[in-house]
Structure formats: structure tokens, C-alpha cells
């Protein structure tokens, strides 16, 4: 046994309203958007710049400067110094060479 198929009834007619751009249907339960609604929506939005802004990469706001970790990283181990090829004391010309 199957249930009977629902009978298609005529679509409900909506009320209509004449506007400057033509006749428009009024849907029950839906209020039209007024100019006051549009202005309230725009007033609730955060302000934005009128022109593109440059990044503030100075001082406190410099995100790249926060990556400076050399203060906290250990220094590499010193490499042993090679023996000098010459004596470390300077050589002065002899008086006879002058």
C-alpha cells in the first residue's frame, strides 16, 4: 500500500505593489529593506582607509625584528688558531737600510 500523492494546489498569490521600477510581489513575513536599514548597516561596519596604507614596520610593530634570536642562541665553539708563519712582533728596518 502506498500513500496517495499530494494534490498540487494552485500557488498562493502574493500581494503586489506598484513601484517606480514596476510591479513587485510582497512576500508574507518578509519586510522590505528601508533606507534606514541600509544606513544602520553601513554605520555598524568598521572604518576603512580611503587609500592603500603602507605597512608600519618600525619599532614595536616591526614583526621581522621579533625574529632576532641571536641574543639567546649559543655562540659556536671557537676554532683552534693556526700557528703564525711569522713572528708576531713587528720588524723594524735597520739603520743601515735607511
Chimera marker file (.cmm) of the C-alpha trace (Angstrom):
<marker_set name="trace">
<marker id="1" x="0.000" y="0.000" z="0.000" r="1" g="1" b="0" radius="0.5"/>
<marker id="2" x="1.375" y="3.359" z="-0.882" r="1" g="1" b="0" radius="0.5"/>
<marker id="3" x="0.329" y="6.744" z="0.337" r="1" g="1" b="0" radius="0.5"/>
<marker id="4" x="-1.526" y="8.885" z="-2.124" r="1" g="1" b="0" radius="0.5"/>
<marker id="5" x="0.484" y="11.557" z="-3.870" r="1" g="1" b="0" radius="0.5"/>
<marker id="6" x="-0.170" y="15.056" z="-2.588" r="1" g="1" b="0" radius="0.5"/>
<marker id="7" x="-2.503" y="17.031" z="-4.729" r="1" g="1" b="0" radius="0.5"/>
<marker id="8" x="-0.864" y="20.059" z="-6.292" r="1" g="1" b="0" radius="0.5"/>
<marker id="9" x="-2.874" y="23.074" z="-5.384" r="1" g="1" b="0" radius="0.5"/>
<marker id="10" x="-2.738" y="26.408" z="-7.085" r="1" g="1" b="0" radius="0.5"/>
<marker id="11" x="0.221" y="28.521" z="-5.928" r="1" g="1" b="0" radius="0.5"/>
<marker id="12" x="-0.662" y="31.141" z="-3.393" r="1" g="1" b="0" radius="0.5"/>
<marker id="13" x="-0.965" y="34.585" z="-4.887" r="1" g="1" b="0" radius="0.5"/>
<marker id="14" x="1.178" y="37.206" z="-3.245" r="1" g="1" b="0" radius="0.5"/>
<marker id="15" x="0.059" y="40.757" z="-2.776" r="1" g="1" b="0" radius="0.5"/>
<marker id="16" x="1.565" y="43.143" z="-5.291" r="1" g="1" b="0" radius="0.5"/>
<marker id="17" x="2.778" y="46.694" z="-5.012" r="1" g="1" b="0" radius="0.5"/>
<marker id="18" x="3.364" y="49.224" z="-7.763" r="1" g="1" b="0" radius="0.5"/>
<marker id="19" x="6.829" y="50.831" z="-7.550" r="1" g="1" b="0" radius="0.5"/>
<marker id="20" x="8.689" y="53.251" z="-9.837" r="1" g="1" b="0" radius="0.5"/>
<marker id="21" x="10.523" y="50.289" z="-11.415" r="1" g="1" b="0" radius="0.5"/>
<marker id="22" x="7.394" y="48.167" z="-11.889" r="1" g="1" b="0" radius="0.5"/>
<marker id="23" x="5.036" y="45.865" z="-10.023" r="1" g="1" b="0" radius="0.5"/>
<marker id="24" x="6.689" y="43.863" z="-7.248" r="1" g="1" b="0" radius="0.5"/>
<marker id="25" x="5.372" y="40.948" z="-5.205" r="1" g="1" b="0" radius="0.5"/>
<marker id="26" x="5.101" y="41.227" z="-1.441" r="1" g="1" b="0" radius="0.5"/>
<marker id="27" x="6.137" y="38.005" z="0.274" r="1" g="1" b="0" radius="0.5"/>
<marker id="28" x="4.337" y="37.336" z="3.567" r="1" g="1" b="0" radius="0.5"/>
<marker id="29" x="6.660" y="37.622" z="6.598" r="1" g="1" b="0" radius="0.5"/>
<marker id="30" x="9.386" y="39.462" z="4.710" r="1" g="1" b="0" radius="0.5"/>
<marker id="31" x="9.791" y="43.147" z="5.423" r="1" g="1" b="0" radius="0.5"/>
<marker id="32" x="11.225" y="45.392" z="2.721" r="1" g="1" b="0" radius="0.5"/>
<marker id="33" x="14.693" y="46.858" z="3.275" r="1" g="1" b="0" radius="0.5"/>
<marker id="34" x="14.372" y="50.546" z="4.035" r="1" g="1" b="0" radius="0.5"/>
<marker id="35" x="16.887" y="53.333" z="3.620" r="1" g="1" b="0" radius="0.5"/>
<marker id="36" x="17.241" y="53.452" z="7.421" r="1" g="1" b="0" radius="0.5"/>
<marker id="37" x="18.157" y="49.735" z="7.451" r="1" g="1" b="0" radius="0.5"/>
<marker id="38" x="20.851" y="50.325" z="4.814" r="1" g="1" b="0" radius="0.5"/>
<marker id="39" x="22.289" y="53.302" z="6.716" r="1" g="1" b="0" radius="0.5"/>
<marker id="40" x="22.325" y="51.379" z="10.006" r="1" g="1" b="0" radius="0.5"/>
<marker id="41" x="24.216" y="48.534" z="8.322" r="1" g="1" b="0" radius="0.5"/>
<marker id="42" x="26.841" y="50.933" z="6.914" r="1" g="1" b="0" radius="0.5"/>
<marker id="43" x="27.216" y="52.699" z="10.280" r="1" g="1" b="0" radius="0.5"/>
<marker id="44" x="27.853" y="49.379" z="12.042" r="1" g="1" b="0" radius="0.5"/>
<marker id="45" x="30.747" y="48.466" z="9.713" r="1" g="1" b="0" radius="0.5"/>
<marker id="46" x="34.302" y="49.306" z="10.844" r="1" g="1" b="0" radius="0.5"/>
<marker id="47" x="36.009" y="52.262" z="9.229" r="1" g="1" b="0" radius="0.5"/>
<marker id="48" x="38.415" y="51.527" z="6.413" r="1" g="1" b="0" radius="0.5"/>
<marker id="49" x="41.160" y="53.604" z="4.801" r="1" g="1" b="0" radius="0.5"/>
<marker id="50" x="40.338" y="55.728" z="1.781" r="1" g="1" b="0" radius="0.5"/>
<marker id="51" x="43.737" y="54.989" z="0.190" r="1" g="1" b="0" radius="0.5"/>
<marker id="52" x="46.014" y="51.930" z="0.477" r="1" g="1" b="0" radius="0.5"/>
<marker id="53" x="48.217" y="52.220" z="3.546" r="1" g="1" b="0" radius="0.5"/>
<marker id="54" x="51.913" y="51.457" z="3.918" r="1" g="1" b="0" radius="0.5"/>
<marker id="55" x="52.922" y="48.826" z="6.435" r="1" g="1" b="0" radius="0.5"/>
<marker id="56" x="54.147" y="50.094" z="9.806" r="1" g="1" b="0" radius="0.5"/>
<marker id="57" x="57.421" y="48.179" z="10.095" r="1" g="1" b="0" radius="0.5"/>
<marker id="58" x="59.016" y="50.310" z="12.788" r="1" g="1" b="0" radius="0.5"/>
<marker id="59" x="59.804" y="49.703" z="16.434" r="1" g="1" b="0" radius="0.5"/>
<marker id="60" x="57.066" y="47.943" z="18.335" r="1" g="1" b="0" radius="0.5"/>
<marker id="61" x="55.139" y="46.982" z="15.197" r="1" g="1" b="0" radius="0.5"/>
<marker id="62" x="58.106" y="45.522" z="13.282" r="1" g="1" b="0" radius="0.5"/>
<marker id="63" x="57.275" y="41.826" z="13.019" r="1" g="1" b="0" radius="0.5"/>
<marker id="64" x="60.609" y="40.955" z="11.372" r="1" g="1" b="0" radius="0.5"/>
<marker id="65" x="62.528" y="42.430" z="14.321" r="1" g="1" b="0" radius="0.5"/>
<marker id="66" x="60.839" y="39.950" z="16.648" r="1" g="1" b="0" radius="0.5"/>
<marker id="67" x="62.688" y="37.110" z="14.914" r="1" g="1" b="0" radius="0.5"/>
<marker id="68" x="66.088" y="38.274" z="16.219" r="1" g="1" b="0" radius="0.5"/>
<marker id="69" x="67.137" y="35.339" z="18.321" r="1" g="1" b="0" radius="0.5"/>
<marker id="70" x="70.936" y="35.859" z="18.258" r="1" g="1" b="0" radius="0.5"/>
<marker id="71" x="70.765" y="37.223" z="21.795" r="1" g="1" b="0" radius="0.5"/>
<marker id="72" x="69.592" y="33.832" z="23.040" r="1" g="1" b="0" radius="0.5"/>
<marker id="73" x="71.432" y="31.428" z="20.723" r="1" g="1" b="0" radius="0.5"/>
<marker id="74" x="74.713" y="29.956" z="21.960" r="1" g="1" b="0" radius="0.5"/>
<marker id="75" x="77.887" y="31.054" z="20.236" r="1" g="1" b="0" radius="0.5"/>
<marker id="76" x="79.650" y="28.479" z="18.067" r="1" g="1" b="0" radius="0.5"/>
<marker id="77" x="82.726" y="26.809" z="19.536" r="1" g="1" b="0" radius="0.5"/>
<marker id="78" x="85.941" y="28.678" z="18.693" r="1" g="1" b="0" radius="0.5"/>
<marker id="79" x="88.207" y="27.030" z="16.155" r="1" g="1" b="0" radius="0.5"/>
<marker id="80" x="91.832" y="26.480" z="17.186" r="1" g="1" b="0" radius="0.5"/>
<marker id="81" x="94.117" y="29.216" z="15.888" r="1" g="1" b="0" radius="0.5"/>
<marker id="82" x="96.759" y="28.252" z="13.348" r="1" g="1" b="0" radius="0.5"/>
<marker id="83" x="100.375" y="28.896" z="14.388" r="1" g="1" b="0" radius="0.5"/>
<marker id="84" x="101.683" y="32.113" z="12.863" r="1" g="1" b="0" radius="0.5"/>
<marker id="85" x="104.108" y="31.869" z="9.942" r="1" g="1" b="0" radius="0.5"/>
<marker id="86" x="105.996" y="34.949" z="11.060" r="1" g="1" b="0" radius="0.5"/>
<marker id="87" x="106.832" y="36.254" z="14.452" r="1" g="1" b="0" radius="0.5"/>
<marker id="88" x="104.079" y="38.299" z="15.911" r="1" g="1" b="0" radius="0.5"/>
<marker id="89" x="106.408" y="41.202" z="16.801" r="1" g="1" b="0" radius="0.5"/>
<marker id="90" x="106.818" y="43.821" z="14.116" r="1" g="1" b="0" radius="0.5"/>
<marker id="91" x="110.140" y="44.084" z="12.364" r="1" g="1" b="0" radius="0.5"/>
<marker id="92" x="111.725" y="47.457" z="12.043" r="1" g="1" b="0" radius="0.5"/>
<marker id="93" x="114.177" y="48.369" z="9.295" r="1" g="1" b="0" radius="0.5"/>
<marker id="94" x="117.782" y="48.552" z="10.336" r="1" g="1" b="0" radius="0.5"/>
<marker id="95" x="119.520" y="51.849" z="10.440" r="1" g="1" b="0" radius="0.5"/>
<marker id="96" x="121.874" y="50.726" z="7.753" r="1" g="1" b="0" radius="0.5"/>
<marker id="97" x="118.938" y="50.100" z="5.371" r="1" g="1" b="0" radius="0.5"/>
<marker id="98" x="117.699" y="53.639" z="5.666" r="1" g="1" b="0" radius="0.5"/>
<link id1="1" id2="2" r="1" g="1" b="0" radius="0.2"/>
<link id1="2" id2="3" r="1" g="1" b="0" radius="0.2"/>
<link id1="3" id2="4" r="1" g="1" b="0" radius="0.2"/>
<link id1="4" id2="5" r="1" g="1" b="0" radius="0.2"/>
<link id1="5" id2="6" r="1" g="1" b="0" radius="0.2"/>
<link id1="6" id2="7" r="1" g="1" b="0" radius="0.2"/>
<link id1="7" id2="8" r="1" g="1" b="0" radius="0.2"/>
<link id1="8" id2="9" r="1" g="1" b="0" radius="0.2"/>
<link id1="9" id2="10" r="1" g="1" b="0" radius="0.2"/>
<link id1="10" id2="11" r="1" g="1" b="0" radius="0.2"/>
<link id1="11" id2="12" r="1" g="1" b="0" radius="0.2"/>
<link id1="12" id2="13" r="1" g="1" b="0" radius="0.2"/>
<link id1="13" id2="14" r="1" g="1" b="0" radius="0.2"/>
<link id1="14" id2="15" r="1" g="1" b="0" radius="0.2"/>
<link id1="15" id2="16" r="1" g="1" b="0" radius="0.2"/>
<link id1="16" id2="17" r="1" g="1" b="0" radius="0.2"/>
<link id1="17" id2="18" r="1" g="1" b="0" radius="0.2"/>
<link id1="18" id2="19" r="1" g="1" b="0" radius="0.2"/>
<link id1="19" id2="20" r="1" g="1" b="0" radius="0.2"/>
<link id1="20" id2="21" r="1" g="1" b="0" radius="0.2"/>
<link id1="21" id2="22" r="1" g="1" b="0" radius="0.2"/>
<link id1="22" id2="23" r="1" g="1" b="0" radius="0.2"/>
<link id1="23" id2="24" r="1" g="1" b="0" radius="0.2"/>
<link id1="24" id2="25" r="1" g="1" b="0" radius="0.2"/>
<link id1="25" id2="26" r="1" g="1" b="0" radius="0.2"/>
<link id1="26" id2="27" r="1" g="1" b="0" radius="0.2"/>
<link id1="27" id2="28" r="1" g="1" b="0" radius="0.2"/>
<link id1="28" id2="29" r="1" g="1" b="0" radius="0.2"/>
<link id1="29" id2="30" r="1" g="1" b="0" radius="0.2"/>
<link id1="30" id2="31" r="1" g="1" b="0" radius="0.2"/>
<link id1="31" id2="32" r="1" g="1" b="0" radius="0.2"/>
<link id1="32" id2="33" r="1" g="1" b="0" radius="0.2"/>
<link id1="33" id2="34" r="1" g="1" b="0" radius="0.2"/>
<link id1="34" id2="35" r="1" g="1" b="0" radius="0.2"/>
<link id1="35" id2="36" r="1" g="1" b="0" radius="0.2"/>
<link id1="36" id2="37" r="1" g="1" b="0" radius="0.2"/>
<link id1="37" id2="38" r="1" g="1" b="0" radius="0.2"/>
<link id1="38" id2="39" r="1" g="1" b="0" radius="0.2"/>
<link id1="39" id2="40" r="1" g="1" b="0" radius="0.2"/>
<link id1="40" id2="41" r="1" g="1" b="0" radius="0.2"/>
<link id1="41" id2="42" r="1" g="1" b="0" radius="0.2"/>
<link id1="42" id2="43" r="1" g="1" b="0" radius="0.2"/>
<link id1="43" id2="44" r="1" g="1" b="0" radius="0.2"/>
<link id1="44" id2="45" r="1" g="1" b="0" radius="0.2"/>
<link id1="45" id2="46" r="1" g="1" b="0" radius="0.2"/>
<link id1="46" id2="47" r="1" g="1" b="0" radius="0.2"/>
<link id1="47" id2="48" r="1" g="1" b="0" radius="0.2"/>
<link id1="48" id2="49" r="1" g="1" b="0" radius="0.2"/>
<link id1="49" id2="50" r="1" g="1" b="0" radius="0.2"/>
<link id1="50" id2="51" r="1" g="1" b="0" radius="0.2"/>
<link id1="51" id2="52" r="1" g="1" b="0" radius="0.2"/>
<link id1="52" id2="53" r="1" g="1" b="0" radius="0.2"/>
<link id1="53" id2="54" r="1" g="1" b="0" radius="0.2"/>
<link id1="54" id2="55" r="1" g="1" b="0" radius="0.2"/>
<link id1="55" id2="56" r="1" g="1" b="0" radius="0.2"/>
<link id1="56" id2="57" r="1" g="1" b="0" radius="0.2"/>
<link id1="57" id2="58" r="1" g="1" b="0" radius="0.2"/>
<link id1="58" id2="59" r="1" g="1" b="0" radius="0.2"/>
<link id1="59" id2="60" r="1" g="1" b="0" radius="0.2"/>
<link id1="60" id2="61" r="1" g="1" b="0" radius="0.2"/>
<link id1="61" id2="62" r="1" g="1" b="0" radius="0.2"/>
<link id1="62" id2="63" r="1" g="1" b="0" radius="0.2"/>
<link id1="63" id2="64" r="1" g="1" b="0" radius="0.2"/>
<link id1="64" id2="65" r="1" g="1" b="0" radius="0.2"/>
<link id1="65" id2="66" r="1" g="1" b="0" radius="0.2"/>
<link id1="66" id2="67" r="1" g="1" b="0" radius="0.2"/>
<link id1="67" id2="68" r="1" g="1" b="0" radius="0.2"/>
<link id1="68" id2="69" r="1" g="1" b="0" radius="0.2"/>
<link id1="69" id2="70" r="1" g="1" b="0" radius="0.2"/>
<link id1="70" id2="71" r="1" g="1" b="0" radius="0.2"/>
<link id1="71" id2="72" r="1" g="1" b="0" radius="0.2"/>
<link id1="72" id2="73" r="1" g="1" b="0" radius="0.2"/>
<link id1="73" id2="74" r="1" g="1" b="0" radius="0.2"/>
<link id1="74" id2="75" r="1" g="1" b="0" radius="0.2"/>
<link id1="75" id2="76" r="1" g="1" b="0" radius="0.2"/>
<link id1="76" id2="77" r="1" g="1" b="0" radius="0.2"/>
<link id1="77" id2="78" r="1" g="1" b="0" radius="0.2"/>
<link id1="78" id2="79" r="1" g="1" b="0" radius="0.2"/>
<link id1="79" id2="80" r="1" g="1" b="0" radius="0.2"/>
<link id1="80" id2="81" r="1" g="1" b="0" radius="0.2"/>
<link id1="81" id2="82" r="1" g="1" b="0" radius="0.2"/>
<link id1="82" id2="83" r="1" g="1" b="0" radius="0.2"/>
<link id1="83" id2="84" r="1" g="1" b="0" radius="0.2"/>
<link id1="84" id2="85" r="1" g="1" b="0" radius="0.2"/>
<link id1="85" id2="86" r="1" g="1" b="0" radius="0.2"/>
<link id1="86" id2="87" r="1" g="1" b="0" radius="0.2"/>
<link id1="87" id2="88" r="1" g="1" b="0" radius="0.2"/>
<link id1="88" id2="89" r="1" g="1" b="0" radius="0.2"/>
<link id1="89" id2="90" r="1" g="1" b="0" radius="0.2"/>
<link id1="90" id2="91" r="1" g="1" b="0" radius="0.2"/>
<link id1="91" id2="92" r="1" g="1" b="0" radius="0.2"/>
<link id1="92" id2="93" r="1" g="1" b="0" radius="0.2"/>
<link id1="93" id2="94" r="1" g="1" b="0" radius="0.2"/>
<link id1="94" id2="95" r="1" g="1" b="0" radius="0.2"/>
<link id1="95" id2="96" r="1" g="1" b="0" radius="0.2"/>
<link id1="96" id2="97" r="1" g="1" b="0" radius="0.2"/>
<link id1="97" id2="98" r="1" g="1" b="0" radius="0.2"/>
</marker_set>
